[in-house]
Amino acid sequence: MAATGRNLLLTLMGLNIGGAETHVLELALELKREGYHVVVASSGGVYEADLKAAGIPHYYAPMNNKKPASVLRSLSILCRVIRKENIDLVHAHGRIPAFLSGIVTKVMRVPFVTTAHWVFSTTGGLKYITNWGEKVLAVSEDIKTYLMDNYHVNPSDIYVTINGIDTEKFSPKTDVSGVMEEFGLSPDSKKIVYISRMDADRAAVAFQLVSVAEELAKAVPGLEIVIVGGGNVFGELSAEAEAVNRRAGRRIITLTGPRTDINRFANLADVFVGVSRSALEAMASQKPVIVAGNEGYIGIFDEDKLAVGIDTNFCCRGCDAATPERLLADCRKLLGNTAEENDRLGRYGRQMILDQYSVRRMTAENIKMYNSVLDGKRFDFAISGYYGYNNSGDEALLLAIVQSLRAIKEDARICVLSKNAARTQEEYGVHAVYRYNVPKLRRVLKSTKLLISGGGSLMQDVTSSKSLWYYAWVIRLAKRMGAKVMLYANGIGPILRRSNQRRAARALSGVDCITLRENGSLAALQALGLSTEHVVVTADPAMTLTPPPENRIRAILDREGIPSGCRLIGVGLRDWNRNCGNFEESIAKVLDYATETYGLTPLFLPFKYPDDIRIANSINGRLKRRGYVARGRYSSLDMLGLTGQCELMLAMRLHSLIYAAITGVPIIGLTYDPKVNAFVEYMGQDCLFDTRALSASELMRAVDKSQKDVEQIREKQHFRTEELKQKAAQNAVMAFSLIEE
């Protein structure tokens, strides 16, 4: 895991007691053990001694202060530290340190990342001075969502980590005799321990605990409550605690003020009350824990609270509010439990920490983020194809490629060349650039390990020579920029013009790896005079897709006004200048026949939106009993799900046929392109008709056959589909083998 010679600067506001501060301390110590040279800059505090003992340099910088003089001083200090320590990367923790680090690293040309420990106010322009760096580590999934929703951080730039706990330091074996003696605590009494900063935005539960102390003490004779921490409401809390002690005639509540030996107090508890990192540290100490804080209340931690704990990073965000009544009831319950039951809760909590919240795991996730920034390439993959044009087939390809790559490496860094970069970025959680912005393309390809050209039939000139020119140019540009290139499950051809054949051959001759989606494309490649010795025939990437949940598709059908129980024949057509003159009339006759004979209602699915709606409306208008035209712009997965609701698919669009095969729907193919022929034939079906010369009667016989032999057809399609899924999965494996060479 270590990377010798890498110098890291961690910046934060201060080093006094707090969850984020402890997180940084534990991270710095573990990074040091992993072989990194770690430097810390902050306004200082009690944890400086721990850094010094570990041999980690600390530089004073007043980053806890927004005054102009302090800001300028901090900027100067950070610049000096980066030069002196030869820093390779700066990692900021907190809004002010991130703002300052962002300025300095831009000037010094040093990579910069951050960690989001908490949610910040976005009012008063604060949103616009917040800098999350090149990558950001969120300490929980809900903070990741917050970053995306409030700051529009690209999800592919967000890593999710945990608050790592040192399970040797926080252990049931920790000696507590020193603090027992220091504060005069009784060895025979039951003890509730609460640890947090005593600030107004953190200490609500501390005040609640004080408010129920007398009632708890009546129920549990000799009870002692120990509250650890200091802050801006410590004086107010101390006064309320002293009032309780006076009324009781003994010291029920002990306030320790700020401490660095938190582990000793955590192990002191019979019952621990707290939130976030403090709660996790108490679990590591094998104590029964009530998770409660200013953000909300989870309650007694047990198996049934694990999911909400992890989702909120044990901060209780979005949970019901903490109240004195809830706190009183749960404290009474734990104090009244048998020793065996509380021991079970404690052992469960410690095992959970060992499994999911170790410092080593946290550090590994930080290092993964560092490596993604420091390896010299911003992106693992750039993907070029017909994306951002609202074509469901091509969008399905993109989705399948992204999913396949991330199934192998969850944090794969991907940039897509798209006609609609903003939409592509939002829908797929990737980076995206406008496909015709040449300066941006050059920068992306220069910072990319591998260009994936695919999928689809990109190298063809039947629709337009311009399309072929563009994709050939992108391939050549990628090679000039130093990226490897892979043709990813492409279809090749038809390429009719001699000049285009030469252009395609020149571009493809420099490609590092070629996979094709069918054998016809292999023959087309050979016709260009290229060697196919190392070319692999796999399958269309879309074969790896799985439909969305049934309830989601039912909601779409309801929105489109399609009643439950309606038997559907899917129709996926496109305008094509070589369709026969009676094309629409013939299709209408076939659909009327399917309705009258088999009770099938046409559902027109526009696989390229909104282009395919014109022909759908025209044919639907010819029907004796009108069907449905899907009017919404639906995602690839939604279109896959809608296809799966049909009993038969009559289609020209290749991916409408692929969707049908995936969902077990019999197909009748209308061919206008060799790719349609190749797919239908591979599926072992003979229901294939040329759109240049349609016969309505032949199509009707195909409908009869599909209804008569439906189980046999589905069985054969299922067998072939499983073969294609396995072949399609090879594409992503080969892509990774290229970038790992």
C-alpha positions in Angstrom: 0.0 0.0 0.0 2.9 2.4 0.7 4.5 4.6 -1.9 8.1 5.5 -0.9 9.2 9.1 -1.7 5.7 10.7 -1.7 5.5 13.8 0.4 2.0 14.7 1.8 0.9 17.9 3.4 -2.3 17.7 5.6 -3.9 21.0 6.4 -6.6 21.7 9.0 -7.8 24.5 11.2 -6.4 23.2 14.5 -5.3 20.2 16.5 -7.5 20.4 19.5 -9.9 17.7 20.5 -12.6 16.9 17.9 -13.7 14.2 15.5 -12.1 15.7 12.4 -8.9 16.5 14.3 -8.7 13.0 15.6 -9.3 11.6 12.1 -6.4 13.6 10.7 -4.1 12.5 13.6 -4.9 8.8 13.0 -4.5 9.3 9.3 -1.1 11.0 9.6 0.2 8.3 12.0 -0.9 5.5 9.7 0.4 7.2 6.5 3.8 7.5 8.3 3.7 3.8 9.1 3.0 3.1 5.4 6.1 4.9 4.3 4.9 8.4 3.4 6.6 11.5 4.5 3.8 13.4 6.2 3.7 17.0 7.2 0.9 18.8 9.0 -0.1 22.5 9.0 -2.6 24.0 11.4 -3.2 26.6 14.1 -1.9 24.0 16.6 -3.4 22.3 19.7 -3.1 19.4 22.1 -2.4 16.8 19.4 0.8 18.5 18.4 2.5 16.4 21.0 1.3 13.1 19.3 2.7 14.3 16.0 6.0 15.2 17.5 6.3 11.9 19.2 5.8 10.2 15.8 8.3 12.3 14.1 5.7 14.2 11.9 6.6 17.8 11.3 4.0 20.4 12.3 3.9 24.0 10.9 1.9 26.7 12.6 -0.5 28.5 10.2 -3.5 30.4 11.6 -6.1 28.7 9.4 -8.7 29.0 12.1 -8.9 32.7 11.5 -10.7 34.5 8.6 -9.0 37.9 9.2 -7.1 39.2 6.1 -3.8 39.3 8.0 -4.2 35.7 9.1 -5.2 34.6 5.6 -2.2 36.2 4.0 0.1 34.7 6.7 -1.3 31.3 6.2 -0.9 31.5 2.4 2.7 32.5 2.8 3.4 29.7 5.3 1.8 27.1 3.1 3.9 28.2 0.1 7.0 27.9 2.2 6.1 24.5 3.5 5.4 23.1 0.0 8.8 24.3 -1.2 10.8 23.3 1.9 9.2 19.8 2.2 9.0 19.2 -1.5 5.3 18.4 -1.2 3.8 16.1 -3.9 0.1 16.5 -2.8 -1.9 18.7 -0.4 -4.8 17.2 1.5 -7.1 19.8 3.2 -9.6 19.1 6.0 -12.1 21.9 6.6 -13.5 24.9 4.6 -10.9 27.5 5.4 -7.9 25.2 4.9 -9.4 24.0 1.7 -9.9 27.5 0.4 -6.4 28.5 1.3 -4.8 25.2 0.0 -6.7 25.6 -3.3 -5.2 29.0 -3.9 -1.6 27.9 -3.0 -1.7 24.6 -4.9 -2.9 26.4 -8.1 0.1 28.8 -7.9 2.6 26.1 -6.9 1.2 23.5 -9.4 0.7 20.8 -6.8 -2.2 18.3 -6.7 -4.9 19.1 -4.1 -7.6 16.9 -2.5 -10.0 17.4 0.4 -12.0 15.4 2.9 -15.6 16.4 3.7 -16.1 15.6 7.4 -19.4 17.5 7.8 -22.0 19.5 5.9 -21.4 23.3 5.6 -23.7 26.2 5.2 -24.2 27.3 1.6 -25.7 30.7 2.4 -24.3 34.1 1.9 -22.0 33.2 -0.9 -20.1 30.6 1.2 -21.0 28.0 -1.4 -18.9 29.8 -4.0 -15.7 30.0 -1.9 -15.7 26.3 -1.0 -13.1 24.4 -2.9 -13.3 20.6 -2.9 -10.1 20.0 -4.9 -9.4 17.6 -7.7 -10.9 14.7 -5.6 -12.8 14.7 -2.4 -13.2 12.0 0.3 -16.6 11.9 2.0 -16.8 10.3 5.4 -20.3 8.9 4.6 -22.7 8.2 1.8 -25.1 11.0 2.9 -22.2 13.5 2.7 -21.4 12.3 -0.8 -25.0 13.0 -1.8 -24.8 16.4 -0.1 -21.7 17.2 -2.2 -23.4 16.3 -5.4 -26.7 18.1 -4.6 -25.2 21.3 -3.2 -21.9 21.7 -4.9 -22.5 19.6 -8.1 -19.3 17.6 -7.4 -19.0 14.9 -10.0 -19.7 11.6 -8.3 -16.7 10.0 -10.1 -14.5 12.6 -8.1 -15.9 11.5 -4.7 -14.4 8.7 -2.7 -16.3 7.5 0.4 -14.3 6.5 3.5 -14.9 5.8 7.1 -13.7 7.4 10.4 -10.9 4.9 11.1 -10.5 3.9 14.7 -7.2 2.7 16.3 -8.5 -0.6 17.8 -5.4 -1.1 19.9 -5.6 2.3 21.5 -9.4 2.0 21.9 -9.7 -1.4 23.6 -11.4 -3.0 26.6 -7.8 -3.6 27.9 -7.1 0.1 28.3 -6.1 1.1 31.8 -8.5 3.5 33.5 -7.0 3.6 37.0 -5.3 6.9 36.4 -8.4 8.8 35.5 -10.4 7.1 38.2 -7.9 8.4 40.8 -7.6 11.8 39.2 -11.3 12.5 39.4 -12.1 10.6 42.5 -14.5 8.2 40.8 -15.8 5.2 42.7 -14.7 1.7 41.4 -18.0 0.3 42.5 -20.4 2.8 40.8 -22.2 2.5 37.4 -20.9 5.1 35.1 -22.4 6.9 32.0 -19.7 8.6 29.9 -20.4 11.3 27.3 -17.6 12.7 25.1 -17.8 15.6 22.6 -16.8 19.2 22.0 -18.8 21.4 24.3 -19.8 23.9 21.5 -23.3 25.1 20.9 -23.7 23.1 17.7 -22.4 19.9 19.4 -23.4 19.7 23.0 -27.3 19.5 23.0 -27.2 15.9 24.3 -24.8 16.8 27.0 -27.4 19.3 28.4 -30.1 16.6 28.0 -28.0 14.2 30.0 -27.6 16.7 32.8 -31.3 17.4 32.8 -32.1 13.7 33.4 -29.2 13.0 35.8 -31.2 13.3 39.0 -33.9 10.9 37.8 -31.3 8.4 36.7 -29.4 8.7 40.0 -32.7 7.8 41.9 -33.1 4.6 39.8 -29.4 3.6 40.1 -27.8 4.4 43.5 -24.3 5.7 43.3 -24.5 6.5 39.6 -21.8 8.7 38.2 -21.9 10.7 34.9 -18.7 11.8 33.4 -18.8 14.4 30.6 -15.5 14.9 28.7 -14.7 17.9 26.4 -14.4 21.7 26.3 -15.9 24.4 24.2 -17.9 27.6 24.0 -20.8 26.4 26.2 -18.6 24.5 28.8 -19.2 27.2 31.4 -23.0 27.1 31.0 -23.0 23.3 31.1 -20.8 23.3 34.2 -23.1 25.6 36.0 -26.1 23.3 35.3 -24.1 20.3 36.4 -23.1 21.9 39.7 -26.7 22.8 40.4 -27.6 19.1 40.0 -24.8 18.1 42.3 -25.9 20.6 45.0 -29.5 19.4 44.9 -28.4 15.7 45.1 -26.0 16.4 48.0 -23.2 14.5 46.1 -21.3 14.7 42.9 -23.3 12.9 40.3 -21.8 14.7 37.3 -18.1 15.2 36.7 -16.9 17.5 33.9 -13.3 16.9 32.9 -12.8 19.7 30.4 -10.8 18.9 27.2 -8.6 15.8 27.3 -6.3 13.9 24.9 -6.6 10.6 26.7 -10.1 9.9 25.4 -9.5 6.2 25.1 -9.3 6.0 28.9 -12.6 7.7 29.4 -14.3 5.6 26.7 -13.2 2.4 28.6 -14.5 3.9 31.8 -18.1 3.7 30.7 -20.8 1.1 31.6 -23.0 3.1 29.2 -21.6 5.5 26.6 -23.6 8.3 25.1 -22.2 10.2 22.0 -22.2 10.5 18.3 -19.9 10.2 15.3 -16.3 9.3 16.1 -16.7 9.3 19.8 -19.5 6.7 19.5 -17.2 4.5 17.3 -14.3 4.8 19.7 -16.6 3.6 22.5 -17.7 0.7 20.4 -14.1 -0.2 19.8 -13.7 -0.1 23.6 -16.5 -2.8 23.7 -19.1 -0.6 25.4 -22.8 -0.5 25.0 -23.5 2.8 23.1 -26.4 5.2 22.8 -25.9 7.1 19.5 -27.3 10.6 20.0 -26.2 14.1 19.0 -27.4 17.5 17.7 -28.3 16.1 14.3 -30.7 13.4 15.7 -31.1 10.2 17.7 -30.4 6.6 16.7 -30.5 5.1 20.2 -29.0 1.9 21.6 -26.7 0.5 19.0 -27.4 -3.1 17.9 -27.7 -5.1 14.7 -31.0 -3.3 13.8 -29.3 0.1 13.9 -26.3 -0.8 11.7 -27.7 0.4 8.4 -28.8 3.8 9.6 -25.5 4.2 11.5 -23.4 3.5 8.4 -25.7 5.6 6.2 -25.2 8.7 8.4 -21.6 7.9 9.5 -23.1 7.6 13.1 -23.9 11.4 13.0 -27.7 10.8 13.1 -28.4 13.2 10.2 -32.0 12.9 9.1 -33.0 10.8 12.2 -35.6 11.7 14.7 -34.5 14.5 17.1 -32.8 13.6 20.4 -35.0 14.3 23.4 -34.5 14.0 27.2 -37.3 11.4 27.3 -35.6 9.1 24.8 -32.3 9.5 26.4 -33.7 8.7 29.9 -35.5 5.6 28.7 -32.5 4.2 26.9 -30.1 4.9 29.8 -32.5 3.2 32.2 -32.7 0.2 29.9 -28.9 -0.2 29.6 -28.3 0.4 33.3 -30.9 -2.2 34.1 -29.7 -4.8 31.6 -27.9 -8.0 32.7 -24.1 -7.9 32.5 -24.4 -10.6 29.8 -26.7 -8.5 27.6 -24.5 -5.4 27.8 -21.5 -7.5 27.2 -23.2 -8.9 24.0 -23.9 -5.3 22.8 -20.3 -4.3 23.5 -18.8 -7.3 21.7 -21.0 -6.7 18.7 -20.0 -3.1 18.5 -16.2 -3.9 18.7 -16.5 -6.6 16.1 -18.3 -4.1 13.8 -15.4 -1.6 14.2 -12.8 -4.3 13.5 -14.7 -5.3 10.4 -15.6 -1.9 9.0 -13.9 1.0 10.7 -10.2 0.2 11.1 -7.6 2.9 10.6 -5.8 0.7 8.1 -8.9 0.6 5.9 -9.5 4.3 6.2 -5.8 5.0 5.2 -6.0 2.6 2.3 -9.0 4.5 0.9 -7.1 7.8 1.3 -4.1 6.3 -0.6 -6.4 5.1 -3.3 -7.5 8.7 -3.8 -3.9 10.0 -3.7 -2.8 7.5 -6.3 -5.6 8.5 -8.6 -4.3 12.0 -8.6 -0.6 11.3 -8.5 -0.3 8.6 -11.2 0.2 11.3 -13.9 -3.0 10.5 -15.8 -6.3 12.2 -14.8 -8.5 9.5 -16.5 -8.2 5.8 -16.9 -10.6 5.8 -19.9 -12.0 8.3 -22.4 -15.0 6.9 -24.3 -15.8 8.1 -27.8 -19.0 7.2 -29.6 -22.4 8.5 -30.7 -23.3 9.8 -27.2 -25.5 12.7 -26.2 -27.9 12.4 -29.2 -30.9 10.8 -27.3 -30.4 7.5 -29.1 -31.4 4.8 -26.7 -29.2 2.2 -28.4 -26.1 4.2 -28.2 -26.9 5.4 -24.7 -27.3 1.7 -23.7 -23.8 1.1 -25.1 -22.4 3.9 -22.9 -24.2 2.7 -19.8 -23.1 -0.9 -20.4 -19.4 0.1 -20.9 -19.4 2.3 -17.8 -21.0 -0.3 -15.7 -18.7 -3.1 -17.0 -15.6 -1.0 -16.3 -16.8 0.0 -12.8 -17.7 -3.6 -12.0 -14.0 -4.3 -12.3 -12.7 -1.1 -10.7 -15.4 0.9 -8.8 -13.4 4.1 -8.9 -12.4 3.9 -12.6 -11.9 7.5 -13.8 -13.9 8.0 -17.0 -14.4 10.9 -19.4 -17.0 10.7 -22.2 -16.9 12.7 -25.5 -20.5 13.7 -25.8 -22.8 16.0 -27.9 -24.5 16.9 -24.6 -21.7 16.8 -22.0 -23.8 18.1 -19.1 -26.5 15.5 -19.5 -24.0 12.7 -20.0 -22.2 13.8 -16.9 -25.3 13.9 -14.8 -26.8 10.6 -16.0 -23.7 8.4 -15.9 -21.7 9.9 -13.0 -18.7 10.4 -15.3 -16.8 13.4 -16.6 -17.8 14.6 -20.0 -16.6 17.1 -22.6 -18.3 18.4 -25.7 -17.1 16.1 -28.5 -16.3 19.0 -30.9 -14.3 21.2 -28.5 -10.9 20.4 -29.9 -8.8 22.1 -27.2 -10.6 20.2 -24.5 -10.4 16.9 -26.4 -6.6 17.3 -26.7 -6.3 17.9 -23.0 -8.5 15.0 -22.1 -6.7 12.6 -24.5 -3.3 13.7 -23.2 -4.4 12.9 -19.6 -6.0 9.6 -20.5 -4.5 6.1 -20.4 -6.9 4.5 -22.9 -9.3 5.8 -25.5 -12.3 3.4 -25.9 -13.8 3.9 -29.4 -17.2 2.2 -29.1 -19.4 0.6 -29.2 -21.7 0.7 -32.2 -20.9 0.9 -35.9 -18.6 3.9 -35.9 -16.5 3.0 -38.9 -19.1 3.2 -41.6 -20.2 5.7 -44.2 -23.7 4.6 -45.0 -25.3 7.3 -42.8 -22.5 9.9 -43.4 -18.8 10.1 -44.3 -18.5 12.8 -41.6 -19.2 10.3 -38.9 -16.3 8.1 -40.1 -14.0 11.0 -40.5 -14.7 12.2 -36.9 -14.0 8.8 -35.2 -10.9 8.2 -37.3 -9.6 11.6 -36.4 -10.3 11.0 -32.6 -8.3 7.7 -32.8 -5.3 9.4 -34.5 -5.4 12.3 -32.1 -5.4 10.0 -29.1 -2.3 8.2 -30.4 -0.6 11.6 -31.0 -1.4 12.5 -27.4 0.2 9.4 -26.1 -3.0 7.4 -25.2 -3.6 3.8 -26.0 -6.6 3.0 -28.2 -9.1 0.2 -28.1 -11.9 -0.5 -30.6 -14.5 -1.8 -28.0 -17.0 -4.3 -29.5 -17.4 -2.3 -32.7 -19.3 -3.0 -35.8 -17.3 -2.3 -38.9 -18.9 -1.2 -42.2 -20.4 -0.9 -44.6 -17.6 1.5 -45.9 -18.5 2.2 -49.5 -16.1 4.9 -50.6 -12.5 4.1 -51.5 -11.2 7.2 -49.8 -13.1 6.3 -46.6 -11.7 2.7 -46.7 -8.2 4.1 -46.9 -8.9 6.6 -44.1 -10.4 3.9 -41.8 -7.5 1.5 -42.5 -4.9 4.2 -41.6 -6.7 4.9 -38.3 -7.3 1.3 -37.3 -3.7 0.2 -38.2 -2.5 2.1 -35.1 -5.1 0.8 -32.7 -3.7 -1.2 -29.7 -6.6 -3.6 -29.4 -9.7 -4.4 -31.4 -12.8 -6.3 -30.3 -15.8 -6.7 -32.6 -19.4 -7.5 -32.0 -20.0 -10.0 -34.8 -18.2 -12.0 -37.5 -19.4 -9.8 -40.3 -17.3 -7.0 -38.9 -14.3 -9.3 -38.9 -14.8 -9.9 -42.6 -15.1 -6.1 -43.2 -11.8 -5.5 -41.3 -10.1 -8.1 -43.5 -11.5 -6.4 -46.6 -9.7 -3.2 -45.5 -6.4 -5.1 -45.7 -5.8 -5.2 -42.0 -4.4 -8.1 -40.1 -7.0 -9.8 -37.8 -4.6 -12.1 -36.1 -5.1 -10.5 -32.7 -8.7 -9.3 -33.2 -11.3 -10.8 -30.9 -15.0 -11.2 -31.7 -16.9 -10.6 -28.5 -20.5 -9.2 -28.4 -22.4 -6.0 -28.1 -21.8 -4.4 -24.6 -25.5 -3.8 -24.1 -25.9 -7.5 -23.6 -24.6 -7.1 -20.1 -27.5 -4.8 -19.0 -30.3 -5.8 -16.6 -33.8 -4.4 -16.5 -34.9 -2.0 -13.8 -37.4 -3.0 -11.1 -40.9 -4.0 -12.2 -42.5 -1.2 -10.1 -40.5 1.5 -11.9 -41.7 0.2 -15.3 -45.3 -0.1 -14.1 -45.1 3.6 -13.1 -44.0 4.5 -16.7 -46.8 2.4 -18.2 -49.3 4.2 -16.0 -47.9 7.6 -17.0 -48.3 6.6 -20.7 -51.9 5.5 -20.0 -51.3 1.8 -20.7 -53.6 -0.3 -18.5 -52.4 -3.2 -16.5 -52.9 -6.5 -18.2 -52.7 -5.0 -21.7 -50.9 -7.5 -24.1 -48.3 -5.6 -26.1 -46.4 -5.9 -29.4 -43.4 -3.7 -29.3 -42.5 -1.7 -32.4 -39.1 -0.1 -32.9 -38.9 1.6 -36.3 -36.9 4.5 -37.9 -37.2 6.6 -41.0 -34.9 5.2 -43.6 -34.5 6.6 -47.1 -34.4 3.1 -48.6 -37.6 1.8 -47.1 -40.0 0.5 -49.7 -42.8 2.8 -50.8 -45.5 0.8 -49.0 -43.5 0.4 -45.9 -45.8 2.2 -43.5 -48.9 0.7 -45.0 -47.5 -2.9 -44.8 -46.5 -2.4 -41.1 -50.0 -1.1 -40.3 -51.6 -4.2 -41.9 -49.4 -6.5 -39.8 -50.1 -4.7 -36.6 -53.9 -4.8 -37.3 -53.5 -8.5 -37.9 -51.6 -9.0 -34.6 -54.4 -7.1 -32.8 -57.3 -8.9 -34.4 -55.8 -12.4 -34.3 -53.9 -12.4 -31.0 -55.1 -9.4 -29.0 -51.7 -7.7 -29.1 -51.8 -3.9 -28.8 -48.9 -2.0 -30.5 -46.5 0.0 -28.3 -44.3 2.2 -30.4 -41.0 2.8 -28.7 -38.9 5.7 -30.0 -35.3 4.4 -29.6 -34.0 7.7 -31.0 -35.9 10.5 -29.3 -37.7 12.4 -30.7 -36.8 11.4 -34.3 -38.6 8.0 -34.3 -41.9 9.6 -33.1 -42.9 10.8 -36.6 -43.0 7.4 -38.2 -44.6 6.0 -35.0 -47.4 8.6 -35.2 -47.9 8.0 -38.9 -48.3 4.3 -38.7 -50.4 4.5 -35.5 -52.8 6.8 -37.4 -53.3 4.1 -40.0 -54.4 1.5 -37.5 -58.0 0.3 -37.2 -57.5 0.3 -33.4 -54.8 2.7 -32.3 -51.9 1.6 -30.1 -49.7 3.6 -27.8 -46.7 5.8 -28.7 -44.3 6.3 -25.8 -44.1 10.1 -25.5 -41.5 10.4 -22.7 -37.8 10.6 -23.1 -36.7 7.5 -21.2 -33.3 6.1 -20.2 -31.8 3.1 -21.8 -32.7 0.9 -18.8 -36.3 2.2 -18.9 -36.5 1.3 -22.6 -35.1 -2.1 -21.7 -37.8 -2.5 -19.1 -40.6 -1.4 -21.4 -39.4 -3.8 -24.1 -39.6 -6.6 -21.5 -43.3 -5.8 -21.1 -44.0 -6.9 -24.7 -44.9 -10.3 -26.0 -43.3 -9.7 -29.4 -40.9 -7.2 -30.8 -41.1 -6.0 -34.5 -38.1 -3.8 -35.1 -35.5 -2.2 -37.3 -33.4 -0.6 -34.5 -30.6 -3.1 -33.5 -30.9 -2.3 -29.8 -34.6 -2.8 -29.7 -33.9 -6.3 -30.9 -31.0 -6.7 -28.3 -33.3 -5.4 -25.5 -35.9 -8.0 -26.6 -33.3 -10.8 -26.5 -32.2 -9.7 -23.1 -35.7 -9.8 -21.7 -36.8 -13.0 -23.5 -39.2 -11.4 -26.0 -39.4 -13.1 -29.4 -38.2 -10.9 -32.3 -39.1 -10.2 -35.9 -36.2 -8.2 -37.5 -36.6 -5.6 -40.2 -33.2 -5.3 -41.8 -31.8 -2.1 -43.2 -28.2 -2.7 -42.2 -25.9 -5.8 -42.0 -25.7 -5.4 -38.2 -29.4 -6.3 -37.9 -29.0 -9.4 -40.1 -26.0 -10.5 -38.0 -27.8 -10.2 -34.7 -31.0 -11.9 -35.7 -29.1 -14.8 -37.4 -27.0 -15.2 -34.3 -30.1 -15.5 -32.2 -31.0 -18.5 -34.4 -34.2 -16.8 -35.8 -35.3 -16.9 -39.4 -37.8 -14.0 -38.9 -35.8 -11.4 -40.9 -37.2 -9.1 -43.6 -35.7 -6.5 -45.9 -37.2 -3.1 -45.4 -36.6 -2.3 -49.1 -39.2 -4.9 -50.2 -41.7 -5.8 -47.4 -44.5 -8.3 -47.8 -47.3 -7.9 -45.3 -48.4 -11.5 -45.8 -44.9 -12.8 -45.0 -44.8 -10.7 -41.9 -48.2 -12.0 -40.8 -46.9 -15.5 -41.1 -43.9 -14.5 -39.0 -46.3 -13.2 -36.3 -48.2 -16.6 -36.5 -44.9 -18.5 -36.0 -43.8 -16.3 -33.1 -47.1 -17.0 -31.3 -47.2 -20.7 -32.1 -43.6 -21.5 -31.2 -43.1 -18.9 -28.5 -41.5 -21.3 -25.9 -39.1 -22.8 -28.3 -38.1 -19.3 -29.6 -37.5 -18.0 -26.0 -35.5 -21.1 -25.1 -33.2 -20.7 -28.1 -32.9 -16.9 -27.5 -32.0 -17.4 -23.9 -29.2 -19.9 -24.7 -27.7 -17.5 -27.3 -28.2 -14.5 -25.0 -26.2 -16.1 -22.2 -23.4 -16.9 -24.6 -23.3 -13.2 -25.8 -23.4 -11.9 -22.2 -20.2 -13.9 -21.4 -18.5 -12.7 -24.5 -19.6 -9.0 -23.9 -18.0 -9.2 -20.4 -14.6 -9.9 -22.0 -14.4 -6.3 -23.5 -13.9 -4.6 -20.1 -11.4 -7.2 -19.0 -9.3 -6.5 -22.1 -9.6 -2.8 -21.6 -8.1 -3.1 -18.1 -5.4 -5.4 -19.4 -4.3 -2.6 -21.7 -4.0 0.1 -19.0 -2.3 -2.3 -16.6 0.5 -3.3 -19.0 
